[in-house]
């Protein structure tokens, strides 16, 4: 019988495969959107529909630049659209409005991932931002961690967008 680590690793791997598949379909789409049926995708990857839900809810978030719509029922679907960055100033303002007094590590990582995927930061900046908002912050007392992370991220975004 597989241990917990092997099961978690297998789940992560299938999630990665499903994510890559959906991103590939999105890239090939003429309209920048993809409509899928959860059950059909689950059949294709031989997983439960909740695995599809997990991938969509964690890998296709607004912070990462996606809009997800769903219609439940017999003819139901999930539509995923990639929001392209047309104007960097608009993205900057949206990010600053949506980074509140505190921010979670997951949302922070999603924002940094999006900046990298959209070519707004390079590999070095990506790594620096991850370290500064991750490992360095983890040493702070829990009561101030998310507040410090939000301040740090806002400062980095201002440096990236305002000094280009």
C-alpha positions as CSV (number, residue, x, y, z in Angstrom):
1,X,0.0,0.0,0.0
2,X,1.4,3.4,-0.9
3,X,2.3,5.8,1.9
4,X,0.9,9.3,2.3
5,X,3.9,10.9,0.6
6,X,3.4,8.8,-2.5
7,X,-0.3,9.6,-2.7
8,X,0.4,13.3,-2.2
9,X,3.1,13.2,-4.9
10,X,0.7,11.3,-7.3
11,X,-2.0,13.9,-6.7
12,X,0.4,16.7,-7.3
13,X,1.6,15.1,-10.5
14,X,-1.9,14.6,-11.9
15,X,-2.7,18.2,-11.0
16,X,0.4,19.4,-12.9
17,X,-0.6,17.3,-15.9
18,X,-4.2,18.6,-15.9
19,X,-2.9,22.2,-15.5
20,X,-0.5,21.8,-18.4
21,X,-3.3,20.3,-20.5
22,X,-5.6,23.2,-19.8
23,X,-2.9,25.8,-20.4
24,X,-2.0,24.2,-23.7
25,X,-5.7,24.3,-24.8
26,X,-5.9,28.0,-23.7
27,X,-2.8,28.8,-25.8
28,X,-4.2,27.2,-28.8
29,X,-7.6,28.9,-28.5
30,X,-8.3,31.7,-30.8
31,X,-10.5,33.5,-28.3
32,X,-8.3,33.1,-25.2
33,X,-10.8,30.9,-23.4
34,X,-11.6,27.2,-23.0
35,X,-14.8,25.5,-22.1
36,X,-14.6,22.1,-20.5
37,X,-16.9,19.6,-18.9
38,X,-15.6,18.5,-15.6
39,X,-16.7,14.9,-16.0
40,X,-15.2,14.6,-19.5
41,X,-11.9,15.9,-18.3
42,X,-12.0,13.6,-15.2
43,X,-12.6,10.7,-17.5
44,X,-9.7,11.7,-19.8
45,X,-7.3,11.8,-16.8
46,X,-8.9,9.0,-14.9
47,X,-9.5,11.0,-11.8
48,X,-12.5,12.2,-9.8
49,X,-14.2,15.4,-10.8
50,X,-13.2,17.0,-7.5
51,X,-9.5,16.7,-8.7
52,X,-10.5,18.9,-11.7
53,X,-12.2,21.4,-9.2
54,X,-9.0,21.4,-7.2
55,X,-6.8,22.2,-10.2
56,X,-9.0,24.9,-11.4
57,X,-9.5,26.6,-8.0
58,X,-5.8,26.5,-7.1
59,X,-4.0,26.9,-10.5
60,X,-6.4,29.3,-12.3
61,X,-7.0,32.1,-9.9
62,X,-7.6,35.8,-10.4
63,X,-4.1,36.6,-9.0
64,X,-2.7,34.3,-11.7
65,X,-4.6,36.2,-14.3
66,X,-7.6,33.9,-15.0
67,X,-11.3,34.3,-14.9
68,X,-13.3,31.1,-14.2
69,X,-17.0,30.8,-14.8
70,X,-19.1,27.8,-14.3
71,X,-22.6,26.6,-15.1
72,X,-23.9,23.6,-13.2
73,X,-26.3,21.1,-14.4
74,X,-26.7,18.6,-17.3
75,X,-25.2,20.9,-19.9
76,X,-22.9,22.5,-17.4
77,X,-19.4,23.7,-18.2
78,X,-16.4,25.4,-16.8
79,X,-15.0,28.3,-18.8
80,X,-11.5,29.5,-18.2
81,X,-10.2,32.7,-19.7
82,X,-6.7,34.1,-19.5
83,X,-6.7,37.9,-18.9
84,X,-3.9,39.4,-20.9
85,X,-2.0,42.3,-19.5
86,X,-2.7,45.1,-21.9
87,X,-1.6,48.0,-19.7
88,X,1.0,47.5,-17.0
89,X,-0.2,50.6,-15.1
90,X,-3.7,49.1,-14.9
91,X,-2.3,45.8,-13.6
92,X,-0.2,47.6,-11.1
93,X,-3.2,49.6,-9.8
94,X,-5.4,46.4,-9.7
95,X,-2.7,44.6,-7.7
96,X,-2.2,47.5,-5.3
97,X,-6.0,47.7,-4.7
98,X,-6.2,43.9,-4.1
99,X,-3.2,43.6,-1.7
100,X,-4.9,44.5,1.5
101,X,-3.3,45.0,5.0
102,X,-2.4,41.3,5.0
103,X,-1.8,38.8,2.3
104,X,-1.4,35.0,2.5
105,X,1.7,33.1,1.2
106,X,-0.5,31.4,-1.5
107,X,-1.9,34.6,-2.9
108,X,1.6,36.2,-2.9
109,X,3.1,33.2,-4.8
110,X,0.2,33.4,-7.3
111,X,0.9,37.1,-8.0
112,X,4.6,36.5,-8.4
113,X,4.0,33.5,-10.7
114,X,1.7,35.6,-12.9
115,X,4.3,38.4,-13.1
116,X,6.9,35.8,-14.3
117,X,4.6,34.0,-16.7
118,X,3.5,37.3,-18.2
119,X,7.1,38.3,-18.7
120,X,6.9,41.3,-16.4
121,X,9.8,40.0,-14.2
122,X,12.8,37.9,-15.0
123,X,14.0,34.7,-13.4
124,X,16.3,36.5,-11.0
125,X,13.6,38.9,-9.8
126,X,11.2,35.9,-9.6
127,X,13.5,34.1,-7.2
128,X,14.3,37.2,-5.1
129,X,10.6,38.0,-4.7
130,X,9.8,34.4,-3.7
131,X,12.6,34.4,-1.1
132,X,11.8,37.8,0.3
133,X,8.1,37.0,0.7
134,X,8.5,33.4,1.7
135,X,11.5,32.1,3.7
136,X,12.5,35.5,5.1
137,X,9.0,36.3,6.3
138,X,8.5,32.8,7.8
139,X,11.0,33.7,10.6
140,X,8.7,36.5,11.8
141,X,6.1,36.1,14.6
142,X,2.9,34.8,13.1
143,X,0.9,37.9,14.2
144,X,2.9,40.1,11.8
145,X,3.9,37.7,9.0
146,X,1.0,38.4,6.6
147,X,1.1,42.2,7.2
148,X,4.9,42.3,6.5
149,X,4.5,40.2,3.4
150,X,1.8,42.6,2.1
151,X,4.1,45.6,2.7
152,X,7.1,43.9,1.1
153,X,5.1,42.9,-2.0
154,X,3.6,46.3,-2.4
155,X,7.1,47.8,-2.2
156,X,8.5,45.4,-4.7
157,X,5.6,46.0,-7.2
158,X,6.2,49.7,-6.9
159,X,9.9,49.2,-7.7
160,X,9.1,47.0,-10.7
161,X,6.3,49.1,-12.2
162,X,7.3,52.6,-11.4
163,X,11.0,52.5,-12.3
164,X,10.8,50.9,-15.7
